[in-house]
Amino acid sequence: MALADRGIAPVAANTFLKYGSIRTHVDGVGRVNSTAVVIELKSTTKSLAAHERSYHQPCKTKPSVGPLANTEYTHHMMQLGWTVMAYRASHPAERVSGLVVIAAHDGARLVPLDEAFPPES
């Protein structure tokens, strides 16, 4: 699925953000209607099907990070969640959502930000 399939038009790339003393660059910013969409780009050498099977699987050597499962999904949600938070702080009047785009050799997959991440235990 492409960004255009969701009505997302890219408007910026490699955008600098600052939140408190932390600084970062977001890979991209898109827009769908009046909503800004923070876009994090990821890639894999796996097929989309193989990537999907392993995306939520904990690391075999270090299965947890604090109370969270040490998965690729966890890392993506933490990075995207922080970046969306920073974007919201620097653009307080805007509605903001987030999306991870995972590129594989046989296609791409879009993973929206889970606003409830991490789940309460």
C-alpha positions, 0 to 999 in steps of 0.5 A, a space after each residue: 500500500 502506498 502513501 497515496 492510497 491513504 490520501 497522504 501527500 508528502 510535503 517535507 523530508 529530513 525535517 529537524 525537530 527539537 523537544 526539550 534538550 533532544 534533537 532529531 530529524 524525522 524522515 518525512 512529513 505528509 499531509 492528509 486533509 488538515 492532519 500532518 503525518 509524521 513518517 518514519 522510513 524503515 527497510 528490510 532484506 526480508 520479504 514482506 511476508 517474512 518480515 510480518 512473521 518476525 515483526 512482533 517476535 522478541 529478540 532471542 538473546 534479549 527478549 525484553 527491554 524493561 517491561 516491554 518485549 524487545 521487538 522491531 515493532 516496539 522499537 518502531 513505536 517508541 521512535 515514532 511515538 517520540 517523534 510525533 510527540 516532538 512534532 506536536 510540541 513544535 506544531 501545537 495547533 496541528 492535528 498530528 498522526 504517525 506512520 512507519 513505512 517498511 520497504 522490502 524487496 517485494 513491496 512496502 507496508 504501512 504501520 500506523 502509530 499505536 497511540 495506546 502504546 505501550 499497553 498497560 500491564 
